[in-house]
Each structure stands twice: as structure tokens, then as C-alpha cells.
Amino acid sequence: MAPTCSHRTRIAPVFDTAADSWNGAQKEFDQLWETEIRVSLSKPQRLTVLLATALTVSAPALQAQAVVTDSEASEAATLLDVVVTGTRQGGFVAAESPAPIQILSNAALQVVAGNPDLSSTLAQIVPSLTVSAFGTDMANQTLQAKLRGLSPNHVLVLINGKRRHTTANLAVNDGSAYQGGANADLNLIPLDAIDHIEVLTEAAAAQYGTDAIAGVINIILKKNSSGGTLRGTYGGYFDGGGDTRDVSGNIGFAPAVGAYLNVTGEVHNHGHSMRSGIDERVINPANTSTYPGSNETKVVGYPYLNLIQGDAESRLKLISFNSGFDFEGGAELYAFGTYGNKTSSSYENYRPPTVSSYLDPTTGETIYQYPFGFNPLEQLQEIDYALTAGIKRIAPDWNWDLSSSWGSDTGALYTLDSSNPLLYAATGASPTNFYDGQLIATQLTSTLDVNRNFSIGLASPLNVALGTEYRRESYETRAGDIASYIDAGAAAYPGFTPTNAGTHHRTSYAGYLDLAAKPIEGLRIDAAGRFEHYSDFGNATVGKLTGRYDFTPTFALRGTVSNGFRAPTLAEEYYSATNTGPITTFVQIPPNSPGARLLGLENGLQAEKSVSYSVGFVFRPLLRMNTTLDLYQISITNRIVGSAKLYGSIAGVVQSAAVNDAIAANGTFIAPSVLASGLSGINIFTNGINTRTQGADLVFDFQKAYASGRINWSIGATYNDTAITSIRPSPAVLGGQQLFDATAISDLTTASPKYVVNLGALWTGGKLTINVVEKIYGPSTEWESDDADNPSGKIEYFKSTISVTPLTNLHLEYQFTKHSAVSVGAINLFNRYPNHLNSTLLAHYNNFAYGDVQGTKNYPRFSPFGFDGGFYFVKATYVF
């Protein structure tokens, strides 16, 4: 039997080599249960251990990893540790939880981590969590995750129970279900640093703060004080691109008696992919101006010259640590932190030679800065770090935890291999690389949490928990070089202007009270209340009432009612930038700016409010069979969403003078060519939509032993439907344009899959482990405008649909020795792609006569599984 890890609680046996067959493992556990555990426990305790053990044995954690460290050897015990998410009361396990909690061990994460980043790994395991596969502009550099079909901003991310800071890189001009996302970047946390993750799929604003409307992701870091792991992964897409190389290592130390230090390092490189179609401009004989002298055959890659539709390239270096020191008397001093250095870049639309040209006044000759055109690159150079330190004490009377966390995310933005066309036309010179400015987000959070049990004659002691929180946030935009924004700025992504720049702060104070007890045997009640004060939004009071009743040892009902409050992020309030295409200028207008007031949106952003209900059951008819079903409804009023594209001019025809005035009030220059024949417009974040989201989450596990091994059958499924219950009328100055058009509405209601189902079978026998998951994505649709790229010159909308799509994920692992193993596998084994964009919309986009280039975009960017096809990988693991 493997040695017990430091700082871990374990009551079940764990086998550290594949030679311990599953039949033998089961016999040993049964014997231990009968002779040592069951006889020493009361009936409620026996039920608790039975349920917890069943969850443990049925989880992929024990089966998915043949080669284990001292930490990973206790993966079976991971699920027996007391849960720390969704409750302020210690001492019970996930099986007892009145709220739905999914616990994912490190081994469970590793078994699907073919492309080893945390967000996509979670998306493969948790059906109700989806991740943006592609974003436009800088949104492609920081892909966001969301729960239960809501916004990424409705998910609270914790590290060891402490609030994680958010990214500075806001998803804007994205026109997707992830519009406005500015949550924590999960991919800046190394996978090998994680002991397990607790995913609470329930509203928890009253417990953790006012942005936990959809749920909580609590990442628990490893605490092992000895042993280590080395992993290397290589993979790529079947159809080319996305080459991925990842090397990571984790090691534990015991620097002193009663102390632990766990350190993880990772280097992760992921290459570009390209799934664009042919740009009609480069192949149509009628387009004589695309290439001077018909030199197209000299261009590498012709005719696939537009590279925009694909993954960003990223190069990432990560370091994390988790440490603690136990004092006599039960106190522990702890500290943990992460550091990330990321450089990522993504292609923008191809620009033909004529975009950047200069007329020599002496010779009259047209001189092209890029004789064969150019593909601009948008690049993000990001530094992210976080540090938490605190001291806590577990005592017979009052337990307490005092901590402070500091986090910062700084992104320097660049446009590379580009041009400032108007600057070049006027002077015959332009830089090719531009510094566009910086985005900086910081967060300081200090908390004090205390709790104690009181015996007052109930079936269990009354747990009283209370605490306070202080948080200070800042968001800063710094201007770029003058060449990046002067005139129309750099092609693809003009730099931030001095009028865009600014520093903004806010503070908040919070206090909470949480009462939990069993009034009678079998009934658990948890009531929480929270008060918050924001320096910019005033006060909010929210509450939550949760209950669970165990009718029998095998069946329990649970339910929750709560309300929530979400203040807009500082990024949503203050971000401002300009996006340009070959003949387009679109500006992100800050909601509280002079430009917004010109549009009749003078109040800026207000806070969202929510009301949530859930009811579900836990059914455990057999020791190794577990079923949970939870139904929920989440109503959000005054929801903050991205507006439709609001046009100032289309093909030289003014649609709204107020929109063009708002652009000017923002300090943004609109090129004369855009006003004469192109598109000008804005996007803005604003309140104005009420939504009601209804859904269900199902989890089923059943484990069966055979002579040759053991199979774990599993089903994870989620259903989600969002409806708009009211919508804000459009200001009259928009000239009849809708503040929220068909695209904006469909992004909220239909662009996410209606359901996701995971059907899993994980077989383990001897030295071989095989994991197969059939992941079924339900239908999703989005309405998209053609930006008036049609003969009528008026905006038309077309619906693109992604039909029901099953994807097969496969992972094979063979253990060569006790300390080494090799894995091979595939995500989307059979190389499935989503449906193409609406054919009529593509025909409009493909007509270069209307000046657009989006016909190169074959696939819907709202696809929940991307459009790169199958990803195949090989991974080697060594433990010591």
C-alpha cells in the first residue's frame, strides 16, 4: 500500500502499481470495510463513508492513471477529503453536500489533457462548462469559459478557496456568446500544480461574492511534500497546424518539520492553425487591382492567403508554488502563488497591396509598401502573477482564517507585419510593427473567516460562520505609439489613443453570516446572508437558503433558493478601442463616456440582479452506482450585454449621425474612404435585457468488475435554455437601428448548445488503461448580419446552424514500469467539423464587389468544439 501523503486525510486503500489487480483491490477494500471501518462508525457515519467511497471508486481518478506519485497515489482518497466549496461548514464530503459539486482529481484531468491547458480540459469533463474556441481580434488571445450558458463573468474562480484576479484582456467586438468576458484566465494555472478541482454548479453569491451567479470553480493546489512528476506532451491537428509541445514538472519538498513546499513549472507552446477559405478577391479575374503585374503565383500559399480563421499561436511559461507550515497549537501559516509569461499572436484579415500604397509625386508611380499584400498579426505579451499569504487555526472553539491576495495581469499589445495606410499614403513611410498600448488589471483582496460549532439540542451542532472581505480593483489603459493610432492607425488594430487611456479604481467591503445545522436527523439546512458595499454602485444584500433531506440511505432530495448581484467589471465600464478592416471602422465606446451620452445611454452601466432556484435528488441504489439530477432556473434582470453593431454610415449613406458623432467624441478618426464607401459604427456594453435560464444537470456512474479488469460507465449531461423576458427599447437617435439585434439576441439564447452529453467508458486492467468518451453537442444557432454586403445596400440577417454533433475522445495509456508510462490519444478522433456558415451569407461575403473578405470564414465562430478538426497527441510520464 502506498504511503499516505502529507497534509491529506485518507480512509480508503490505494494501490500504487498496476500489478494490484482491480479484483484484488476490491477484495482488500471489502475486507477493510468489514473488519476495521464499518464496525467503528455510527450508522450516519457509515452512510457517509459508503457514499463517499462509492463516488471515489466510480470516479476516473483511481482508474485513469497507472503511474502515480505519492500525491497521485492517494487520488482515490481525494474525493473523501472534506469539500471546501459551497459550504462554510467543515467535516463532510461531497456525497453529503446539499449543493451539486463535481470533484475532478488531477488524474481525471490528465486523462483528457491531450492539449494540456486547463480550460479545454475542463470543457471535456464538465458538460455544463463550455469554452470559447475562437475569438475575433484580441479575444482570440484569452479564451473564456462559462457555466450553464451564462456569461463568463458569472463564474467565480477560486484558488485554494481564495478569489482569483481577472484578466485585463476583455473580449470585445467578438459578436459571440462570450462577448464581454473578462474573467480569470484558467490557462495561466499549470495543470500539474492541481490536486483536484471542485466545481459548484449552483449560484453562490451570498457565500462568495456577487459574481458567483452561475457557479464556482475552486482549484485546490497540491500539498505533497515529497515525490514529483515529469510530463512531456506533443500533439497537433490531423489537418495541420496547432502543433503543441508541453513540458511540465512538479516536485514536493519538506523544508522543515511540519512544513511543505510544492513547486510546479510548465512550458507550453501551441502553433497557429488555419481553416480559412479562399479570398474571392485574389482569384476573380474582374478584380484587376489585387496584384500589380499579376504576381499572385509568386505568393506563398496562394490562393489561401487569408489566415484569420484559426488558433492563435501562444508561447507560455508558468510557475506556481503552494506552501504551509504547521505551528504547535493548530495554527498554519500558508502561502501560494502563480506566475505566467505568455506571448500569443493571431492573424487578421489579409490586406491586398492597394491598401498601403504611395503615389510618388515626382514620377507619378504607385509604390506599394507590400507588393504582394500582407497579413497583420495581433500580438499580446502578457505578464500575470498572483500571491496569497495567510494564517489559519483549526481549534475546538473558534476556527479562523486571515489572508490577503494580490493579483495582477498586464498585457502589452502589438500589431506586427502591418502598415498605417494613410500615413504611408501621405509620407511614403510607415512602420511595419506597432506598439498599441497596455491593459493592466489588478486586484487586492483581504478576508477574515471564522466559524464555530454550537450544541443547541439539534441533531447536529449549529455551525456559525461569519467573515469580512475588503477588495480593491484597478483597470488601466495606456496609449500606444503615435504611429499606431494617428490617422486611421495601424491596419487591423489601431493603438489606444490618449483619449482611450486612463486609470480607474474601485473598492468594495463585504460581510457575511452563514448558519448550518441538522435540525433533525437526515435534514440539513444552510442559510447564508451577505452585505456588500461598492464605492461606485452602492449597497447590495443577498441571501441563500439550501436544504437536503435524506429519506433513506440511498435517496435524498436537495434544493436551493438564492438571489445575487453583479457589479460590472471595470473593463466593461471603461474599455475603449478602435477596430479597423480594409474599409471599416468600428469603435468600442465606454458606457459612461461623452459618446455614450450622445446616444441616449447617459447612465452608464448599472448592476445586474439575479434570482436562482434549484431542486434535485441523489440516488445511490448500489455501492458502486451513483445518480444525481438537478433542475434549476436563473433569472437575471438588468443584464449587461454587448450591443448590436450600431452603424454610423453604410456605403457612404449615413444611418445615424449620432453614432458618427459618438465616434468623434471618443477621439477616433474615421478615414474619408470609410465614410465615402465603407462602414463606420460602434459597439457598447449596456444594461437592457432580462433573461431566464432553465436547465438540468445529470451525473451517473456505475462500476463493474470483470475477470480481466474493471469498467467505469458514466453519463454526464446538461440541458440549458435561455429566454429573453424583456428588452430595452432602442434610443431614437439610432435611426431605427436595434440596440440589440438578432445577432445579440441569438448570442444570448441559441449560440450555446442546447444540451451536451458525455457517455464514458473507462477500462483498466493490468498495465493498460483505455478511456473512451462520446461527447454529443446539441444544436446551436446564431443570426449574423452581412454588414449590407448585398445589392440592396441594406443589412440582412442569416441563420447559421450547427446540428447535433457527436465527437469521440480516446485515451490509451500503457505502464512500462512502476515509474513510467506512455499515453496516446485523440480529441475528436474522427476529425468532425461543424456545419459551414449559412450558404447565402457566404455568397454575399464572397462577392468581393461589396468590399468584404469574410467569405474566407467557412465555419461559425460560435462552434462549441471549434473548427480545427481532430487533435492527436502522445504523452510520456515519469514519477519519482
Rosetta blueprint (number, residue, H / E / L):
1 M L
2 A L
3 P L
4 T L
5 C L
6 S L
7 H L
8 R L
9 T L
10 R L
11 I L
12 A L
13 P L
14 V L
15 F L
16 D L
17 T L
18 A L
19 A L
20 D L
21 S L
22 W H
23 N H
24 G H
25 A H
26 Q H
27 K H
28 E H
29 F H
30 D H
31 Q H
32 L H
33 W H
34 E H
35 T H
36 E H
37 I H
38 R H
39 V H
40 S H
41 L L
42 S L
43 K H
44 P H
45 Q H
46 R H
47 L H
48 T H
49 V H
50 L H
51 L H
52 A H
53 T H
54 A H
55 L H
56 T H
57 V H
58 S H
59 A L
60 P H
61 A H
62 L H
63 Q H
64 A L
65 Q L
66 A L
67 V L
68 V L
69 T L
70 D L
71 S L
72 E H
73 A H
74 S H
75 E H
76 A H
77 A H
78 T H
79 L L
80 L L
81 D L
82 V L
83 V L
84 V L
85 T L
86 G L
87 T L
88 R L
89 Q L
90 G L
91 G L
92 F L
93 V L
94 A H
95 A H
96 E H
97 S L
98 P L
99 A L
100 P L
101 I E
102 Q E
103 I E
104 L E
105 S E
106 N H
107 A H
108 A H
109 L H
110 Q H
111 V L
112 V L
113 A L
114 G L
115 N L
116 P L
117 D L
118 L H
119 S H
120 S H
121 T H
122 L H
123 A H
124 Q H
125 I H
126 V L
127 P L
128 S L
129 L E
130 T E
131 V E
132 S L
133 A L
134 F L
135 G L
136 T L
137 D H
138 M H
139 A H
140 N H
141 Q L
142 T L
143 L L
144 Q L
145 A E
146 K E
147 L E
148 R L
149 G L
150 L L
151 S L
152 P H
153 N H
154 H H
155 V E
156 L E
157 V E
158 L E
159 I E
160 N L
161 G L
162 K E
163 R E
164 R L
165 H L
166 T L
167 T L
168 A L
169 N L
170 L L
171 A L
172 V L
173 N L
174 D L
175 G L
176 S L
177 A L
178 Y L
179 Q L
180 G L
181 G L
182 A L
183 N L
184 A L
185 D L
186 L H
187 N H
188 L H
189 I L
190 P L
191 L H
192 D H
193 A H
194 I E
195 D E
196 H E
197 I E
198 E E
199 V E
200 L E
201 T L
202 E L
203 A L
204 A L
205 A H
206 A H
207 Q H
208 Y H
209 G L
210 T L
211 D L
212 A L
213 I L
214 A L
215 G E
216 V E
217 I E
218 N E
219 I E
220 I E
221 L E
222 K L
223 K L
224 N L
225 S L
226 S L
227 G L
228 G E
229 T E
230 L E
231 R E
232 G E
233 T E
234 Y E
235 G E
236 G E
237 Y E
238 F L
239 D L
240 G L
241 G L
242 G L
243 D L
244 T E
245 R E
246 D E
247 V E
248 S E
249 G E
250 N E
251 I E
252 G E
253 F E
254 A L
255 P L
256 A L
257 V L
258 G L
259 A E
260 Y E
261 L E
262 N E
263 V E
264 T E
265 G E
266 E E
267 V E
268 H E
269 N E
270 H E
271 G L
272 H L
273 S L
274 M L
275 R L
276 S L
277 G L
278 I L
279 D L
280 E H
281 R H
282 V H
283 I L
284 N L
285 P L
286 A L
287 N L
288 T L
289 S L
290 T L
291 Y L
292 P L
293 G L
294 S L
295 N L
296 E H
297 T H
298 K H
299 V L
300 V L
301 G L
302 Y L
303 P L
304 Y L
305 L L
306 N L
307 L L
308 I L
309 Q L
310 G L
311 D L
312 A L
313 E E
314 S E
315 R E
316 L E
317 K E
318 L E
319 I E
320 S E
321 F E
322 N E
323 S E
324 G E
325 F E
326 D E
327 F L
328 E L
329 G L
330 G L
331 A E
332 E E
333 L E
334 Y E
335 A E
336 F E
337 G E
338 T E
339 Y E
340 G E
341 N E
342 K E
343 T E
344 S E
345 S E
346 S E
347 Y E
348 E L
349 N L
350 Y L
351 R E
352 P L
353 P H
354 T H
355 V H
356 S L
357 S E
358 Y E
359 L E
360 D L
361 P L
362 T L
363 T L
364 G L
365 E L
366 T E
367 I E
368 Y E
369 Q L
370 Y L
371 P L
372 F L
373 G L
374 F E
375 N L
376 P L
377 L E
378 E E
379 Q E
380 L E
381 Q E
382 E E
383 I E
384 D E
385 Y E
386 A E
387 L E
388 T E
389 A E
390 G E
391 I E
392 K E
393 R E
394 I L
395 A L
396 P L
397 D L
398 W L
399 N E
400 W E
401 D E
402 L E
403 S E
404 S E
405 S E
406 W E
407 G E
408 S E
409 D E
410 T E
411 G E
412 A E
413 L E
414 Y E
415 T E
416 L E
417 D L
418 S L
419 S L
420 N L
421 P H
422 L H
423 L H
424 Y H
425 A H
426 A H
427 T H
428 G L
429 A L
430 S L
431 P L
432 T L
433 N L
434 F E
435 Y E
436 D E
437 G E
438 Q E
439 L E
440 I E
441 A E
442 T E
443 Q E
444 L E
445 T E
446 S E
447 T E
448 L E
449 D E
450 V E
451 N E
452 R E
453 N E
454 F E
455 S L
456 I L
457 G L
458 L L
459 A L
460 S L
461 P L
462 L E
463 N E
464 V E
465 A E
466 L E
467 G E
468 T E
469 E E
470 Y E
471 R E
472 R E
473 E E
474 S E
475 Y E
476 E E
477 T E
478 R E
479 A E
480 G L
481 D L
482 I H
483 A H
484 S H
485 Y H
486 I L
487 D L
488 A L
489 G L
490 A L
491 A L
492 A L
493 Y L
494 P L
495 G L
496 F L
497 T L
498 P L
499 T L
500 N L
501 A L
502 G E
503 T E
504 H E
505 H E
506 R E
507 T E
508 S E
509 Y E
510 A E
511 G E
512 Y E
513 L E
514 D E
515 L E
516 A E
517 A E
518 K L
519 P L
520 I L
521 E L
522 G L
523 L E
524 R E
525 I E
526 D E
527 A E
528 A E
529 G E
530 R E
531 F E
532 E E
533 H E
534 Y E
535 S L
536 D L
537 F L
538 G E
539 N E
540 A E
541 T E
542 V E
543 G E
544 K E
545 L E
546 T E
547 G E
548 R E
549 Y E
550 D E
551 F E
552 T E
553 P L
554 T L
555 F E
556 A E
557 L E
558 R E
559 G E
560 T E
561 V E
562 S E
563 N E
564 G E
565 F E
566 R E
567 A L
568 P L
569 T L
570 L H
571 A H
572 E H
573 E H
574 Y H
575 Y L
576 S L
577 A E
578 T E
579 N E
580 T E
581 G E
582 P L
583 I L
584 T E
585 T E
586 F E
587 V E
588 Q E
589 I E
590 P L
591 P L
592 N L
593 S L
594 P H
595 G H
596 A H
597 R H
598 L H
599 L L
600 G L
601 L L
602 E L
603 N L
604 G L
605 L L
606 Q L
607 A L
608 E E
609 K E
610 S E
611 V E
612 S E
613 Y E
614 S E
615 V E
616 G E
617 F E
618 V E
619 F E
620 R E
621 P E
622 L E
623 L L
624 R L
625 M E
626 N E
627 T E
628 T E
629 L E
630 D E
631 L E
632 Y E
633 Q E
634 I E
635 S E
636 I E
637 T E
638 N E
639 R E
640 I E
641 V E
642 G E
643 S L
644 A L
645 K L
646 L E
647 Y E
648 G E
649 S E
650 I E
651 A L
652 G L
653 V E
654 V E
655 Q L
656 S L
657 A H
658 A H
659 V H
660 N H
661 D H
662 A H
663 I H
664 A H
665 A H
666 N L
667 G L
668 T L
669 F L
670 I L
671 A L
672 P H
673 S H
674 V H
675 L H
676 A H
677 S H
678 G L
679 L E
680 S E
681 G E
682 I E
683 N E
684 I E
685 F E
686 T E
687 N E
688 G E
689 I E
690 N E
691 T E
692 R E
693 T E
694 Q E
695 G E
696 A E
697 D E
698 L E
699 V E
700 F E
701 D E
702 F E
703 Q E
704 K E
705 A E
706 Y E
707 A L
708 S L
709 G E
710 R E
711 I E
712 N E
713 W E
714 S E
715 I E
716 G E
717 A E
718 T E
719 Y E
720 N E
721 D E
722 T E
723 A E
724 I E
725 T E
726 S E
727 I E
728 R L
729 P L
730 S L
731 P L
732 A H
733 V H
734 L H
735 G L
736 G L
737 Q L
738 Q L
739 L L
740 F L
741 D L
742 A H
743 T H
744 A H
745 I H
746 S H
747 D H
748 L H
749 T H
750 T L
751 A L
752 S L
753 P L
754 K L
755 Y E
756 V E
757 V E
758 N E
759 L E
760 G E
761 A E
762 L E
763 W E
764 T E
765 G E
766 G L
767 K L
768 L E
769 T E
770 I E
771 N E
772 V E
773 V E
774 E E
775 K E
776 I E
777 Y E
778 G L
779 P L
780 S E
781 T E
782 E E
783 W E
784 E E
785 S E
786 D L
787 D L
788 A L
789 D L
790 N L
791 P L
792 S L
793 G L
794 K L
795 I L
796 E L
797 Y E
798 F E
799 K E
800 S E
801 T E
802 I E
803 S L
804 V L
805 T E
806 P E
807 L E
808 T E
809 N E
810 L E
811 H E
812 L E
813 E E
814 Y E
815 Q E
816 F E
817 T E
818 K L
819 H L
820 S E
821 A E
822 V E
823 S E
824 V E
825 G E
826 A E
827 I E
828 N L
829 L L
830 F L
831 N L
832 R L
833 Y L
834 P L
835 N L
836 H L
837 L L
838 N L
839 S H
840 T H
841 L H
842 L H
843 A H
844 H H
845 Y H
846 N H
847 N L
848 F H
849 A H
850 Y H
851 G L
852 D L
853 V L
854 Q H
855 G H
856 T H
857 K L
858 N L
859 Y L
860 P L
861 R L
862 F L
863 S L
864 P L
865 F L
866 G L
867 F L
868 D L
869 G L
870 G L
871 F E
872 Y E
873 F E
874 V E
875 K E
876 A E
877 T E
878 Y E
879 V E
880 F L
